[in-house]
């Protein structure tokens, strides 16, 4: 007998909404509460936008897929009434510093300390749908998950601590909003452990569709607006953070930084484009050999860093079943995104979403990355500044671990 919907395990990815033929399924829309916060003069309302919504939101205004609307969206958000407009790519860069360091520490524990308890391969933890999937179906492998929060949640914690201190604002008066491509981000910001700032780190998550509706409610037509930049102190981010939106992007960003930190040289791929990370094949594997490494990383000399990339839960299952069979013992790092194509194909993106549309959105993201002078996370001056002034112990240090890392829950096969 079929189970009622309320009894079905759900990872909150929103793909059911994206595919619903009758448009009967909807995510919980917090826009009324956000309008209320904007209208409250006592509240300082800030918003962060991820790259995938910016590459797709134009479709909600009749534009063809593949046109990035970053500058126009910044303008619309200010006109709506947000006090500050920030780029989630900043904390994507921060994620690379933390997650890359975590991987190198695991490799050291395995290769130098010969620690039998170290968990390799390390899984990425940016996709909340993927995180909830493994919590439900493969909880015995949660030790392999990076403890890093997603860029959305890192940003919330940073805004209500570092930013509040820098600007002299009481964090209880700050409302943080995130524009994201998937409904799982709503679940993520409501996870009870996401309060390391002493407050709820991210107050509201909006999908791309919901953000477009708010813009329309304000009487604005996005394509006609002028382009403006992001606000400081989080106004600069790298192309590495930008490509998080496409499957393989987190891996490519991590390799750009990790390889250079270990060897002192750029990754051996033309124009920093690590092509083995790109494309829509369900599961991909590749490796990068580490040679002539810096003395402090001598234990990695000659090591082939083996990585794997998967997108969509059907492919995630293939990876996890291979883990159970013991076939991934030589793999060091695995990126998994819960949605087809990665965040660009998220359940909160404009409808319809097809393979062709996902490809065009990815092309928009990669083109924007290629146009930037800053394309490596570790060269982001704003990231360097926050480590110098606030996260003073460096990546994976005491302060960053308290604010930017988290833990996971063994959920079992029930809805929760």
N, C-alpha and C positions, 0 to 999 in steps of 0.2 A: 504494500500500500504506500502511496506517495505521502511524504510528510508535509504538514502545513508549513508555509514559508517561515513562520516564527520559530520553527524547530530545526531549520536548516543552518548548518555552519556557514557563516558569512565573513568574508575578509574585507568587506566595505569598499571594494575597488570601484564600484559604480558601473561596471561593464553591462550589468543588467539594464540600467537606466539608458545607457548609450544605445543599446540594442532593442529596447522595448518597442514593439511595432505599434502600440496604441498610445504611447507617451503617457501611460498611466503611472509609471514609477517616477518618483521625484526624490531628490535628496532634501534633507532638512536645511532650509534656507534661512540664514541668520541676518539677512539684509535689514529687516525692520529694526533689530537691535543695534545694528551698526549705524543706521540713520539716527537713532536715538542718541547714540554716543557722540556722533558728529555734531548734533544740535546742542549738546551739553557743554557750555563754556568752561566747565571745570575739568573736562576730560581732554587729554592730549592724545589724539588718535593717529596712530602711525600705520602704514600699510607697506607690506613687502610683496613684490611680484616675482614669480618664477618665470624662467625663460619660455616654457612650453605654452602658457596662456598668452604670452606676448606674440608668439609665432602663430597663434590660431584665432585670437579674438576678432580679428578683422573679418573672419568668415561670418560672424554674427551680424555684421553690418553689410553683407553682400559682396565682400571681396573674395577673390579666388584664393584657395589655399596657397600657403607659401610666402605670404607677405608679413614680415615682422612689423609690429605696431608699438615698439617699445617707447619711443619718444612721444607719440600721440597719446598713449595710455597714461604716461606720467602727467601730461597736461590735464587730461580728463579727471584724474584722481585729485589733483589740486583744485580743480574747478568744483568738484563734488564737495570738497571740504576737508579732506584729510590734511593733517598738520605737517606730516612728513611722508615722503615717498621714497622707499628704500628698495634696493636690489637684492633679492635672495641669493644671487650669484656671489655676493660678498661672503655669506656663510657657507656657500658651496666651496669657495676657496678655503675657508676655515676648516671645513669637513675634510678636505684633502690633506691639510696639515696634520689633523688629528688621526684620521684613518690610515694615512700613509705611515705615520710614526708608529701607530699600533701594529701595523703589519711588519715593519722592520723589527720591532721589539719581539714579536712572536717568532720571527725568523732567527733572531739572536738566541732566544730561549731554546729553540729547537736545535740549531746548528752549533752553538758554542756551549750553552749550559747543559745540553743533552737532556732537557726537561721532558720526561715522557708524558706529562700532562698538558703540554701546550697543544692548542687546538688549531690545526691547519687542515684544509684551507680556511682562510678567513673569508666570511661572507660580507658583502656590503649590507648596509642597514638604512639606506635612504628611502626605500619604497615601503610605506606603511602597509600596503596590501600584502607585499611579500613577507614582511615581518609577521603580520598576523597569520598568514598562511603557514609559516614554519612553526609558529606558536601552537596552532591547532593540530597540524598533521605530522610534524617531525620535531617535537619538542626535545627529543634526545640530542639534537644537534644545535641547540641554542648556544652552547659554548663556542661554536664556530662563528657566531654573529659578531661583527664589530660592535663594540659598545657605544659607538658614536651615535648621537642623535642625528636626525635628518637636518638638512640646512634650515628648513622651516622652524624646527624646534630650537636649534642653536640660536637662531635670530631672536626668537622670543626671549630666551634667557639673557642674551646680550643686551637687548633693548631695556629690559627691566632691571639691569644691574649697571653695566658699564655706561650705557647711553644715559640712563637716569642720573648717574653720578656726574657725568660730564656736563649735562644740561641743567643740573640742579632741580630736577623734577621728581616729586614723590612718585615712586612706581605704582602706588595704588591708584594714581590718577591717569596712568597710561593704559590705553586700550590698543592692543596689537591685533592687526588683521592680516591674513595671508591669502593672496590670490594664487590658487593652485589648480592643477589640471585634473585632480582626482578627488572623489568624495572620501577616500580613506584618510585624507589629510584632516577631515573634520573629526573622525574617530581619534586620530593621533593626537590632536591638540587637546582632546578631552581625556586622554589617558591620565589617571591619577598621579602617576610618577613624573609627569611633565610640569613640575612646579619648583624646580631647583632655584629659581630666582627668589623664592619666598612667596610668589604669587603664581597664578596660572600663567605660564610662559606665553602662550598664544591664545588670545581670547576667542577669535573667530576664524574659521576657514571658509573661504568663498571659492566656488568653482568658476571656471572661465565663463560658463553660461550665466551664472548668477551675477558676476561682475558686469557683463555686458548689459544685463537687465537694469542694474543700478545706473549705468551710464545713460541708458535710454530714458529711465525715469527722471533723470536730471535734465532731459531735453537736449542732450548732446549727440552729435553724429561724429563718431570717432575719426573716420578718415579725413574729415575736414579740419581737424585740430592741428596746431603747430606742434613741432617736436621740441621737447625739453628734456633735460637730464635728470638724474637722480639727486637726492639731497645728501650732503655730507652729515656725519662722518662715514657713511656707508655708501658713498656715491661711486666708488671705483671697484670694479670687479674684473676678473680675467675671463678670457674666452674659455679657459678650462672649466670655470664655474658655469659658463653659459651652456656648454655641451652636455651637462648633466641631463638635459631634457630628452636626449635620444638614447636608445639602447646602446650600450657600450661607452657612453660618454663619461660615466664615473670612472671606468677603468682607464680610458684614455687620459683623463685629467690626472689620475693618480700616477700613471706611468710617466707622464711629462715631468712631474715633480720628483717622484721617487728615484727615477733613473739619474736625474741631474744631481740630486742631493748625494747619491752614492758614488757617482763617477766624476762629477764636476763637468760633465758634458751633456749637451742636449740629446734627447732620444734619437737614435739613428733612423729617423724617418723624415722624408722630405717635408719641409715647411711645418714640422711638428704634427703633421696629420698621420696618426697611427691607424692606417687603413685596416689592419686586421681587427680592430675594435668596431668598425663601422659596418653597416648593412643590416638586413632584417632576417638573416638566417636565424632559426630558432635557438640553436645552441652553437656557440663558436669557441674554439680553443686556439691559443697561440702562445708564443714564449718570446722573451727578450733576454739575451745573454748578458750578464754583468761581467765586464772585463776592465782591467786597469782601474780598479776602484780606489777610492781614497783610503789612506791607511787605517782610519777608524772603522772602516767597513770591510776590512780585510777578509773577514769570515765569509763574505759574499763573493769573493773572487772566483770567477768561472762558473758561478751558479746561473742556471737558466731559470728565470722567473716565469713560471708557468701560470697562465691565467685562463679563465673561462667566463663566458658571457651568455646569459639566458634572459629571455623576456617572455612574459605571459606565464600563467600558472601551469599550463600544460607542459611547457618546457621546464619550468621549475621542478615539476614532478620528475621529469626525466633525469635532471641533475641529482635530485635527492635519492632517487632509486639507485643511481650509479654510486652514490656515496655509500648507501647501505650494502651494495655488493663489493665495496672495497676497491672500486676502480679509479678513485681520484686521489690516491695516496701521494702522487707526485705533483698535484696541483696546489698552488700557494694562495691564490686569490680568485674569488668568484664574485662577479657582479650579477645580481638578479633584480629584475624589475617586474612588478606584478602585472603590468598592462602590456598589451601587444605594441611593440615599437618603443616601449618605455613611456615616459611621461607625456610625450607628444600624442600618444594614443589613449590618454587617461579617460576615465569614465565621466569626468566633468568637462571635457572638451566639447566644442561645437559638434552638433549632429548634422549630417552623418560623418562617420569616420571610417575610411577604407584604407587599404594598403597604399593606394595612390596618394591619398590625402596625407597619410602619415609620412610618406616619402617627401612630399613637398614641404611639410612642416619641418622635417629634419634638415632639408636643404636650406631652409631659411635660417635655422640655428647655426649650421656649419658655415654658411656664408657670413653671418654676423661675427662668428669667432674669427674667421680668416681676415676680416677687415680691421681687427683690433691690434693695437701695438702691444698690449699686455695679454699674453696667452698662457701664462704659467702661474699657478696659484701662489707659489712661494715668492714670487716677485711683486705681489700685491702690497703696496706701501701701507694701505689701511690695515691689512692683516698683520704686517710687521708692527704697526703702531699699537694694535690691541694687545699683542704679546709683550711689547715693551712696557706698556702702561698698566695693564690689567692682568693678563694671563702670564704673569712674570716668570713662572717656572717653565714655560715653554709648552709645546704640544704634549699632551698626555700627562702634564704636571698636575699638582694638587688642585689648583683653581679650575683649570680647564676640565679636569675629570669630574669635578663636582657639578659644573654648570653644563658641560657639553656632551657628557656621556650618560648612559642610562642602563637599565636592566630590562629583562623580558619575562614573560609570564607563560608558564605551561598551562594552556587553556583546555586541552582535551577536545574531543569532538562534539562540542555543544556550542550553541550561539552565546557569545559573551563579548 
